[in-house]
Amino acid sequence: MSSTQFPTLTLEEFKTAIQDISQFELESKKNQQKHFIFKLIDTNNELWQEINNIKQLQDSSSFENKENLILYQETLWENKHSLLEQIARIESINDELIRRNLIKINKKDIENETQQKDGTEGKEEEEKANGEGEDEGEGEGKGEGEGVYL
């Protein structure tokens, strides 16, 4: 590995590392991750535009154009994985902020997550369809929570 490359943490290592940093550092890291995501999206949009431009050319089958298409498509694929990694890191930061009670999630989010983890998802819908179960909650079902995941 060259000295100009930064070591990359796995997602699990990242989750462990953020447990020991301040709220300010967490928010700063979250903003860095968001900025990186937006840069990747901009880059991907430019690449898609270039791909479309090449495909519209009459000589789009030339060797140079084919090479460029391959390069652009490979870059898009790599960027997709980077985007997913950055989103997972933001989710980890949000989870850490929730763990510290620095942001809150609404009750409906917690119920949905619990149902997914314990396998009860879908059972409530089945009970409602059969006329079983109790009517829980109030209002029109519109949640007003904080801490929306990106």
N, C-alpha and C positions, 0 to 999 in steps of 0.2 A: 504494500500500500504506500503510495507516495505521501509526502509530508503535507501536500495541499488538500488531501482528502480528509474530511471529518469522519470520525467513527460514527456509525449510525446505531442507535439503540433499537432493539426490537420493541414491539408494542408493550410487552410485559415489563421489560427493563424501564421503559418510559413511565409506565404506571407506577412502578416502584420509586423511581427517581422523583416524581412530582409530589410524592407524599412528604418530602422533606423541604419543600421550598415555600416561600411566603405567598400570601394571597396576591400581593403586587406582582411577584414573579410569575405566578400562574396566569394572571390576567394578561401580563405582557407576552408570555409564551402563546397564549390563546390568540392574541392579536397578530403575532408573527405568523402563526399557522394560517389564520384567515387571509392575511396578506399574500402568503405563498399560494393558497388556493386560488385567489383571484388572479394572480399572475399566471398560474397554470391554465386557468380557464381562458384568459386572454390569448395566451400562446396557442391553445387548442383551436380557438376561433380563427386565428390567423392561419394555422395549418389547414384547417378545413377550407378556408377561402382559397389557399394556394392549390389544394387538391382539386377543387372545383374549377379553378382557372386552367390547370393542366388538362383536365378531362375535356374542357371545351375547345382546346386548341386542335387544329387540324392535324398537326404532327405530334399528337399526344402519345403516339406509339414509338417515338424516337427513344434511343437508349438513355439519353440524359433525362428525359421526362419520366421514363419508367423508373430510373434510379431515384429520382426525386420523390416520386409517388411512394416507393418502398420506404425511403427514409422518413417521409412525413407520416406514413401509417405506423411505422415502428415507434416514432416519437409519440404519437397519439396514444399508442398502447402503453408505453412507459409512463406517460403523464397520467393515464387513467389509474394506474397502480399507485402513483405518488399521491393523487387526489384522494383515493380511498384511504391511504395511510394517514394523510393529514386530517381527514375527517374523523378517523378513529382516534387520533390524538386529541382533537378538540373534544370529542365525546368523553375521553378519559379525563381531561381537565374538568369538564362539567361534572363528571361523576365525583371527582375529588372535591370540587367546590360544594357539591351537595352533601358529601360525607362530612364536610366541615360545617355544615349548616350555613353556608355563605350564599347559596341560592336555593330556592325551593322549587319543587315540581308540584303540579296539582295532583289531587287525590285520584283523579281518573287515570293519569299516567301511571301511577303506582299500581292501581288495580289491574290495568291492562298488562303491565310487565309481570306482575305476580301470576296472573292467569296463564301467560305464555310459559313461564318457568315451571309451574306446577301441573301443566297439562289440562287445566280447566277451561282453557279457551275453547269456545264453541259449545260447551255444555250449557252455558246460560242461554245462548240463542236457541238451542234445542229445547230447553225448558220453556222458554217464552213461546215457542211455536206450539208446544203441547199444552200451553196454558198453565204451566207450573212455574214455580219461583215467585219471588216477591218483587214488588216494584220498589227499587231503591233509588235514592236521590231525589232532588227537588229540581224544579225549574224545567227549562227546555233542553237540557243536556248540553248547554254551551259552557265549556270550561273557561275559567279565567285564571290561568296559572302563569307563574314566572318560570324562568329557566328553560326556555325552549331549546331543544337540541338542534344543532345545525346539520 
